[in-house]
Amino acid sequence: MSTCPEKGCFYKNVFIMEAINVGELKANFSEILKKVQSGEEIGILYGRRKKIVAKLVPGISAKKRRRKVGIWDKKGIVKFKANFKMTEEELLGI
């Protein structure tokens, strides 16, 4: 697979170590996915000028991105009137 000129290139202000054209992507898709899963970012080159039009990046795992619990704690108050009634269907918009 070809690499970016000078051992890397920038795409939208992000440094990418490797860039491949669409033909190479089609021919070596499984191999490229393994590289992406291992943490590499790969640019996709397209057109006569071989311009980077997209990039493949590893997905965010659930372990890396944790949801912050209680973000709105003590920042607002919700009060329901005593006669408030709502069915589950109404709540869910069914």
N, C-alpha and C positions, 0 to 999 in steps of 0.2 A: 504494500500500500504506500502511496506517496505521502510525504509529510509536507507541512507548510514550509515555505521558503525560510531559510535561516533558522531552522529548528523550532518553528512555531510562528503563529500569527495571531492577530487580534480580530475578533468578531464582536461588534457592538460593545467595545471596551472590555471584553473578556478574552484572556489569553487561551488559545487552543493549541495543544501540542501536535495534533494530527488532523489532516483534512483529506477526504477522499471524494472522488467523483461518483456520480449516481451509478455508473456501470459497475464500479468496484463494490459499491454498497449492495447492489443486487446480487452480485456473484459471491460475496463473502458475508452475507447478512448475519449468519449465526456466529461467526468468528468475531465480527464487529460488536455484536450484542454482548458477547462475553467480555470484551475489553471495556465496554461501557459499564457493565455490572461491576467490574473490578475498580471502577472509579474514574476512568478516563473520559474526557470530553472530546468528541470528534465532530469536526465541521463537515458539512456536505457541500461539495462544489457543484455548480451547475452552469451550463451555457458555454459559449465560445471562450469567454474571458475567465472561466473557472472561478467565478465569484462565489463566496460562501453565502448560501441562502438559508441555511438552517444549521442547527447543531444538535447532536445527541448527547444527553447528559444523564447521569444516573438518577433514578427515582429517589424520592425522599422516603426513607423507611419510617415506620411508626416509632421506632426507638429514638431517632434523631429529632423528630418533631413532636414534642409533647404538648398537649393542650393545657393551657393554663386554667386551672380550676378557680372559680370565684373571682374572676376578673372584675365583675360588677358588684362585688360584695361591699355593702355599706355606701354605695354611690347612688342609690335610688330606693324608693319605697313603692311597693305594690300593695294596694288595699282592695279588697273585694267587699262589696256590700253584703249584708246578711241574706238578702233575697236573690243573690246572683246564682243563676243556674245555666249550665251549658252542657250539652251532650258531647260525647267524644266525637261524633260525626260533625257537629258544628265546629268544634275545635280544630279538627283536621281538614275542614272544608269539603267534606264528602257529600 
